[in-house]
Amino acid sequence: MEDCVFCKIINGEIPSSKLKETKNLLAINDINPQADTHILIIPKTHVRDITGLDDSLWIEIKKLGLELAKEKGINNFRLTTNAGDAALVHHMHMHLLGEVLSDRKI
């Protein structure tokens, strides 16, 4: 999508702090972190939200999230996503929020 900020990041039109990249995914630091570690895992193909995600990509996202958590030494984390108008950016992405305890509101 030509006006999608994440598509522009994936295409190199907007700079980002790339942490890891696979054939299908890009992981970057969130520019407005809500936790000590706040990583976005973004599919390279434009998918509006989780309702349009296929199962194989979902598994890749899970694997990359777990890999990043392990590499960063994160023991307590959340993987979250928003769908529909709950999402600020309408390009499916997961938030990996590190060292978040159960009583913390985010």
Residue pairs with C-beta under 8 A, 6 or more apart in sequence:
1 7
1 46
1 91
4 46
4 89
4 90
4 91
5 14
5 89
5 91
6 42
6 46
6 89
6 91
6 93
7 46
7 91
8 14
9 15
9 16
9 26
9 28
9 42
10 26
10 42
10 44
16 26
16 28
16 29
17 28
17 29
18 26
18 27
18 28
19 27
19 28
19 29
19 39
19 68
20 26
20 27
20 64
20 67
20 68
21 27
22 60
22 64
23 44
24 43
24 44
24 45
24 57
24 60
25 41
25 42
25 43
25 44
25 57
25 60
25 61
25 64
26 41
26 42
26 44
27 39
27 40
27 41
27 42
27 64
27 68
27 96
28 39
28 40
28 42
29 38
29 39
29 40
30 38
30 39
30 40
30 95
32 38
34 95
34 97
34 106
35 97
35 98
35 99
35 100
35 106
36 98
36 99
37 72
37 74
37 77
37 96
37 97
37 98
37 99
38 95
38 96
38 97
38 98
39 68
39 95
39 96
39 98
40 93
40 94
40 95
40 96
41 61
41 64
41 65
41 68
41 93
41 94
41 96
42 91
42 92
42 93
43 53
43 57
43 61
43 91
43 92
43 93
45 57
46 91
47 53
47 57
47 91
47 92
48 90
48 91
48 92
49 81
49 82
49 83
49 84
49 87
49 90
49 92
50 81
50 83
50 92
51 83
51 84
52 92
53 92
61 94
62 79
65 79
65 94
65 96
68 74
68 96
69 77
69 96
69 98
72 98
74 96
74 98
74 99
75 99
76 98
76 99
76 100
76 101
77 96
77 97
77 98
77 99
77 100
78 95
78 96
78 97
78 100
78 106
79 94
79 95
79 96
79 97
80 94
80 95
80 97
81 87
81 92
81 93
81 94
81 95
82 88
87 93
97 106
100 106
